Amino acid sequence: WRCNTRLLCTVLLSLPRYHIRSLVIALPYFPTGTMERVDLEGQVATAKTLARLLSALPLTRCGPASILFYDIHALQERFYFGDNVVPVLVSAVPLFLAELARAHSHESIAIAFPDEGACKRFGSHFTAFEVVTCIKRRVGDRRIVSIKEGSPEGKHVFIVDDLVKTGGTLLRCRDVLMEGGALSVSAFVTHAVFPQESWRRFTPDLFRRFLVTDSCPEVAALIANQPPFHVLPLARHILEQVSKYCL
């Protein structure tokens, strides 16, 4: 997206003028999703800005274009889009659940959320598992992570969140879970953003497995063969979701 924004926008804006019947855009990672609000005067909510740009797409012969997003950072961002596009919000959690069934059905698994927001967002997917919810609070310049609910003791714990950037919260969450008696800690995030190769902080001695999708394909290609990472491809799931929601 960063490298081809101008070309992509040129193509998308031109397609309806060629009398296309419909248009479905698969944009698994909404790159400005974490800037969805303004805390200080002068900041720019770039999630809204990108949504406005995408909403400028002309109508097709059958109406608005559909844009498919995976695990968008904040569900309310669907309302940032205008009437010329229909945001379709889906989740990569089913891919993670399939991998758990394939590779970890013999283990005692717990699911941990690094904050209450992640628990509210993803908790309904994991009713069959022991759930551990962590909370974050600031003490001066430090961010303290602690366990609010649940127990990781004796479990292989998977931390679940929508994305990872520098990974500070996940690392602190991992330490708290191990202190709470977890046998081992792994993670699943849909979007492996990892600016400035911050993925190198996640080593096999800290995380048993680290599951991600290829929603950020350049990063996914870098880490695909680097333990503890394992990439879950989205292509087949995207086709299924397009057939289900957009056709």
N, C-alpha and C positions, 0 to 999 in steps of 0.2 A: 504493500500500500504506500509506504513512504517513497519508494523509488518511482512508482508509476502513476502517481495521483493525477497528473495533468493528462497523460494519455488515457487513463481509465475514464476520467470525467468527460473527455472529448468523445470517446466511443459511446458511453452511456447516454449522453445528451443527443447524440446523432441517431441512435438506433430507432427511436419512435418515428422519426421522419422517413424511415424506410418501410413504414407501414407494418412493423412487426405486430403480431397478434397479442403477445404478452411478453413480460420480462421478469425473470427471477434472478436476483443477485445473491450469491452466497458470499457473505462477508463474515466468516466465523468469528474473527476478533474485531471488536469495535475499538479502534486504537485510542480514542480520546475518552473512553468511558469513565475513567477514574476522575476526570475533571467535570463532574456533573453539577457542581454548585460553586457559589462564590462565598468565601468566608471573609474576605477583606475587599474594600472598595478598590477598584483597579484591576482585580483579577478577571480572567476571561473563562467562562464555562465552555471550554472547547468541545465538550460533548454536544452541547446545543448547537454550536457553530457548524460542526460536521453534519449533524442531523439536518440543519437548514440547507446545507449544500446538496445533500442527497435528496432532499425534498423538492429540489428544483427540477427533478427529472420530468420531462413531458409525459403526459398520459399515453399509453399504448392504445391500440384499437379496442382492447377489452377492458381498459381502465387502468388503475394504478399499478405500478411495478411492485413486486414483493421483494423484501430484503431479509435474508435469513441470517440471524445472529445466534451464536452459541454463548450461553451463560454470560449475557451482557452484565456489566458490573452492577448496575442499579436498574431494577425492573421499571421504575418510573420513567426511564429514558425513552420508553416507547412513546410517551406523550410529547417528546421533543420533535417528532416528525410531523410534517404537514400531510394534507389529504392526498397528495400525489403519489405517495408510497405507503405500503403496508408493511410495518416491521413484523417479522415472524420470529418469536423468541423460543429457542429450543435449548436442550441441555445435552452435554456429553456424558452425564452421569450414567446413562445406560451402558455406555462402552466400558466404564469403570466397573460397574456391577458385573458385566459379563467376564471381565478379566479376574475379578475376585472369585467368581464361580469356577473359572477355568483353573486358576493357579493356587487358590488359597482356601478351597472348600474344606480342607482337612484341619484348618487352624482355627483358633479362638480369636476372632477379629473384633476390634472395636473401631468406631469412627469418631474422630476428634475434629472439632471445629475451632479455629483460632480465635473466633469472636462470636458474639451473639448474632451479628448480622449474617454470618455464614450459616449458623444454625437455623435461623428463620428461613433462609433462602433454600438450603439443601436438605434440611432435616426430614422432610416428608419422604425422601427417597430411601431413608435408612431405618425404617421402623423395625426391621428384622435384626438390627444390630445393637449392641451396647453402644451408647453415645456418651461422649465426653465433651463438655463445652468449656472452653477457656474464655477468659476476659482479659482485655488490655486496659491499662491505666497509666497515665503519665505521672512520674515523680521527678520534677525538675526537667532535666534534659533526657531522662531515661524513660523507656517504655517497659513497664513491668507486665509480664504475662503470668497468670495463675489459673488454676482449675476452679471453675465455678460449680459444675455439676458432673457427676459420673466418676468412675474410677477406671484408670488404665491398667490396674494391677493384673499381671499374668496374661496380658493380651498383646497380640501384634496389632498395633494401632496405626491406622491410616488417617493422616491429617487431610482434610478436604477443603478446598477453597476454589474460587473462580480463576484467580491468576496469581502469579508470583513475579515480582520484579527483583529487588535486591535480596529478598528472602529473609530479612531480619526477623520478622514476626514468626515465620515458620521455624527458624532455628531456635528461637526462644521457646516456642511452643514445644518443640521436640525435647528440649532440656527438661521442661516441666513434666512432660509425660514420662520420661525416663526416671526422674526423681520420684514420680508417683508409682513406680513399679512396673512399667511397661516392659515386656520382654524385648520388643524391638519396635522401631518407628519407621513407617513409610509415609508417602504422601501422594495425593492425586490433585493436580490442578489442570483446568482446561487450557489455560493460556500461559505458556512458558515464555514470558517476555524477556527476562534476564538481560537488562542493559549492561554493557561493559563486561560481558562474560561473567556475570555474577553467579552463573551456574557452577562455577568452579568451587564455590563455597560448600556445595552439597556433595559430600564424599561418601563412599560405601561404609566407612566406619561410623558415620552419623545416621545415614538413612539406608535401610535395607533395600527399599525400592523407591523410585520416584517416577510416577506415571504422569505423562502429559499427552496432549494431543498435538497434531501438527498444524494447529490454527495459526501459529507463527512459524511458517515453513523454514525460514532461514535459520532460526535458532534450533528448530527440531532437527534439521540436517546436521548441525554441529554436535548435538548431544546424543544422537541416535545410538552411537556405539560406545558411549561413555558411561560406565557404571557410576551410580545406581540407576541411570535413566532408562526408561522404556517408553517409546512413542506409540500411541494408539492412533492409527490413521482415521481421518474423518470422511474420506471420500465416499465410501459406501453408505455411511449414515446420512451424509448430505443428500445423496440421491433418494434415499428413503423418505427424508423429510420434505424434499421438494415434491415428490409424488403424493405425499400425504396432505400437505398444507397448501401447496401453490399451484396444483394442476387441476 
